[in-house]
Amino acid sequence: MKNKLILIIVLLAMTACNQNKSDKNGTFSSAETDADVSGKFSDSVPNGPDVNVKITESYARQVARDAYFWAWPMENIYNRRLAFKQSPKVGLMNGVLPFAPLNSLAMLHDYIKPEQRWVACPNQDVVYGAAIAALDETPVVIQVPDFGKRFWVYQVVDLRTDAFAQLGKMYGTKPGFYMLAGPNWKGEVPKGITKVFYSKTGTAFIVPRVFQDDTPSDKNAVQAIINSIDVYALDKFDGKMKQQDWSRLPSLGSPTKDGGSEETKWVFPDTFFDQLPIVLKDAPPLPGEEARYAQVLSVIEAAKKDPALKKAMIDEAHKADKELVDPLLQFRNWGIPLPGNWTTADNCAAFGTDYFTRTAIAKSNILVNAGKETKYFYQDLDSKGSRLNGSKQYTLTFAKGNLPPVDGFWSLTLYDEHHFFYPNVIKRYSVGTKNRDLKYNVDGSLTLYVQHAEPEGDKKANWLPSPADDFCLYFRCYGPKQSVIKNQWTPPSVVKI
């Protein structure tokens, strides 16, 4: 009996010793052992969907519908990149729109012509340029000449249409050479480059805008300045300012189906999910988007093995295009509500994961400037909430001393129902700072007249011609002061006469 008792005591001691035995770093308790087991278990949990799991059609449709909406702007820009890649040389597409091979720039030398349909809501306040940079292939250099007192800004956005470079009069940018690089570029910055801006994606869109007033003398004066604007691949940089005569660009054919009254189609439901993996690879997930990316990519992978799923996803993309995206062309369907039924957005070109605003702007007026550069106000309705229509006459009156508070300039542009210029006899598509002959009222106020028929007398100087049917108004403040940026100043109401 005594021997058995001794044996039991020895066994208990050995068990306790095993539970508390030391390793080379010290001791560990039974709690630490449990934690270790728990850790190993968590390591076996997948970090995304299992692509081998069979999924239902209704689930695939749900994921497809959601992905079509939030990725729509990225595929829009991606397909514009594919179009620019087809440009044989620097020129003007159809003779009217800047068109150039990747990593090179084309500039207009005057206002954009009304017949273009590549970009909705253009303006005739500035001279435009356009370049698409393939930063996954090479960094690019951007030339900034001396603009003097003239207002200017270069819009630089990534595949998400988020701005990542600040170049413009409002930033105090000095003349010189600036560089754009992709997220993975590790090369050496050449001497002579003032600053490098890094994109989060391999694709960048560059759109210079240079103010030009509506006089022959200023149209002539701006030429010497814009001829020093350029964008080119890093291997072409030699430290010398290159000169171009943008007035002599050749006319080029279009790689897209153009000629309709609506914006050129850039997003295609039938091929959307074939392109999406490529697009998402170019734009790695933002913090918090990892699960979203994994989900849609797993469904796309499942659809490769199941034609019925693929067909259902394409069908859902068509429905989403019609039901979710198309209504966003109308300004009254989105934005921050302001007095007089105006709307605006406070995060232009800084959308991040605000998928709704990003897609709304991409559909209605893609390629907007950042808020410090330009403030936009949108209008489909009159002061009473009725749809703007050319069968009616309207006025907008700025009280004395209440013109837009800007460091640059302002303009009111009229667009047809598709967000393009309305052809009219006097070829006027906007009024604002560029118009030197605006007539002020005797009390110092300024009234603008928006109507189909020509007004009588000196009102014609302030006339913005409208079509006979529905139209919209678009107010721009370039170089807005803080009261504009914070929506403390808003445009006057559109009053039906």
PyMOL commands that set and color helices and strands:
alter all, ss='L'
color gray80, all
select helices_A, chain A and resi 2-20+30-43+57-85+169-171+216-221+223-226+234-236+246-248+272-282+290-305+307-329+331-333+339-341+355-365+457-462+482-485
alter helices_A, ss='H'
color red, helices_A
select strands_A, chain A and resi 22-23+26-27+91-93+97-99+105-107+126-134+140-144+152-158+167-168+176-181+193-198+203-211+230-233+251-252+336-337+343-344+374-379+394-398+406-416+430-432+446-451+463-465+471-480+495-496
alter strands_A, ss='S'
color yellow, strands_A
deselect
rebuild
show_as cartoon
